[in-house]
């Protein structure tokens, strides 16, 4: 087997660092943990350094002893999934090489006996074909992958899928993933779908804890395999369940790409998720995916286009009477109105979100991944992000953002490291805008102390914006030193 890729090695180091943090918080020494897990101190040290992996039994015991509530075990499973996917890709590559040699030998033999005029040669790809390395599951530069998914094309495809219109061959070329992966069962049942859902939960936990960069390759690799389950025979109910499970997994693949600032790849995954949701006849999933597509337009500064998509998403959400989904869509509408500088419409959207969120606590939605607001801190945090966008036009809203973010960080789940980090970055930004320099400096120190825990270029981008905000709003020497440290961190 070829040497492990650096991405997988880094995942092991990250898992080891998580263990160190949880063990220290639980006031355990390496020796004490080793004794509980039937290991010596040196073995635990090597696992924490990422030098050795540790087996599932060790991580179950470590998770229990460190009171990690399943986080360590979930991350271990994500690392193992990434490892198995990497090994599968190596085996497939080796098999493809052997097959290519066999085909060449066969072609040569046929040519020698006069059955063909010349040996077969690989087909030259046309200019419209996807360039090598842009197939999902194989990382590629954003400039290459984004060329295959323009903003307007994504909007058109979303509209077609949402209304049930047929897709052309050109449309399918943009969505399909023409790869061959490990074999799938000839027939599948609900237990096979349950495994896909469980893996999605594992990946989701890792993403929320450590950022999309910690698991995107593993998510895309597993998705490539899971999508092939559609080739298997299944009952109608199992097939609908599979389509729903794939919609959730494709949505997660889109989000991890979005978190890595790869909007083209994210759009492709979201559109496939929307199609799967329609096949599953699940309006809640369809509405959620439309919200994700609209968010891409928000990030691109296309606020009116985003509003159009959010409104489109509200139709299936209303049909399904899903308060959690409607709350999420209303919050995103508020962000769009804030970006347009429309304070009145932003406030109306926030009021709708709060009403739906309250209703959602009384009538919880079904589990659909990240559709339902999963944490008490999400509502005040989302309000704060709307106020932050509007503060660009009117600084008085920065004070409201500070109030809501302070509440959100108090209520937030510490294991959701990326959300907590983003909240601190936004809090510091608004504190500088309000002239609360000492508090802002303290918040920025917390940001710098925790940025290394998360692999999220999207968050790094927000951090760079914080550095620019500092220079605009203060001449305080401590703050300017922090801005310099931010630039150094971002450059690294």
Secondary structure, DSSP 8 states (H G I E B T S, - for coil): -----HHHHHHHHHHHHHHHHHHHHTT--HHHHHHHTT--HHHHHHHHTTSS---HHHHHHHHHHTT-TTHHHHHHHHHHHHHHHHHHHHHHHHHHHHHHHHHHHHHHHHHHTTSSSS--------TTS--TT-STTS---HHHHHTTS-HHHHHHHHHHHHHT----HHHHHHH------S---SB--HHHHHHHHHHHHHHHHHHHHH-GGGTHHHHHHHHHHHHGGGGSB--HHHHHHHHHHHHHHHHHHHHHHHHTT-HHHHHHHHHHHHHHHHHTT-HHHHHHHHHHHHHHHHHTT-HHHHHHHHHHHHHHHHHTT-HHHHHHHHHHHHHHHHHTT-HHHHHHHHHHHHHHHHHHHHS-----TTSS--STHHHHHHHHHHHHHHHTT-TTHHHHHHHHHHHHHHHS-TT-HHHHHHHHHHHHHHHHHTT-HHHHHHHHHHHHHHGGG---HHHHHHHHHHHHHHHHH---HHHHHHHHHHHHHHH-
